Amino acid sequence: MFGYTVPLYTKMSPSDLSAYRRYYCETCHQLRSEYGIVSTSAVNYDMTFNTIIMNSFLNDVPYFKGTDSVICVLSKPKADSDIFRKMAAYTILLTKWELIDDKFDKPSIRSNAAALVLGRAISKAERSYPEYDEAVGKGFEELRRMEASECTDALLMGETFGRSLSFALKDIAGEKAGNDMEDLFTHLSASVYIMDAVDDLDQDYMDGTYNPLIVKERMFVNKKRFVEENLYELSDMLNGAIGNLQRSYSVVRKQMEFDVGVSDNIVYYGIADSARKVLTGSSQAKASIKNALDGRKKRNVSY
């Protein structure tokens, strides 16, 4: 799995750790069941976190069994839930648009191969949820528009992108979801976007691809030096985005029915720890399948 929305395992109780394991295994099972074994390459921490939030918020599946198979990827889903199935479709569609976006930045053989291999899964998700496909696509189009205008406000870009993505996520959560749920997903996307921008500084500079943090008027040597020279500004931006996320989560949390210990850990410990690792250069998880396929970062599979 990859992404920044990861728990801080050293702060988790045994019961919360067990619950989290069930969730991230189940997201994989749902993808395999609906879209084939290749689709499990798209499993990520963000997908798992969003599923935990919505499942608890809607009191959909209070408990489901964990994986008991040695080859867990071949296991059937344990949770009979539209939320889990829709999140699987959303994940495939998000992956589709990430791979399309890669063609605008810097196409690679591996990402093109991924798009080809995932072709059948993507087509099925498009047919099943065209409204999600359109919403995610508009989000990426808006990002490209802001890139073309050379926007250097990473927080604004992350929040704009997050608003587009939150349409699908809010729809998955159903009628009960309100603006607070939309705000939660928007601020999560913004936090992830900024961390991704910091994490990618060296690679984007070498590739000549857009990064809102690399301003033409500002000399860029490498990520390490850039972070050292702009530590206050970057920390302030990340702390602001994560603070917004925590505030919106605190409102949604009041309506969650179970597994709040897991989501608390992610929101108050895990994401903050991811930000620290990004700024210190010790991050090993990327938010995008294209980067994992390109080998730009290692997948984080420890727990």
C-alpha angles and dihedrals in degrees: 000000000000139000140084101264092090131139123248095240096196088064096049125103116230091253093051091047090052091050092049092050090053091052099049092045090049093052087057093048092050092052093049093047095049103031110018136263095289090061090066087078086077095062110123142169093250091058091050094049093048091050092051091051095048096041092053094040092054095035087229107149109006092183138011130169122265127234116287098172125104090221094044096178089069094054120112120243115277097197119071096205137137088210092061092044093049091047089054090054092046090052092052092049092048088051090050092056093044089057092047090049089052089063089060092050109036119328117219134191091239096051091046089051090050091054090051095047092047092046097108093045091049092049091052093049091048091053094045099046111019091158091059090047091053094047094050091045091053089052092057091043090054090050091052090049090053090046091052089053088051094239111188098188102104093180093054091047092049093049093046090051091045093054090057093049093045091065091071094040092049090050091052089053089055135211094328091065115093138173091299091064090047090051091050094054092042094054091044090055091047092052092049092046093054093046090049091051092052092044092051099048097109096041095045092049092051093044094044091233124145121277120167091215094059104082118189093227092054119077113237121202103159141322095265093056093040092055092046092052095044101032096125094049094046094045091048091051094048094044090051093051093045091046090054089049093051093048094051091045092053089060095048091043091067089068097044116111105198146357091042089140089065095049091042090057093050096046100041102031114012102050092043089052090050089054091050091051092049092053093046093046096243098112115126101174128082127198095225134070091215091063092048090051091048090053093237091135135015119248113250106228102155124114 
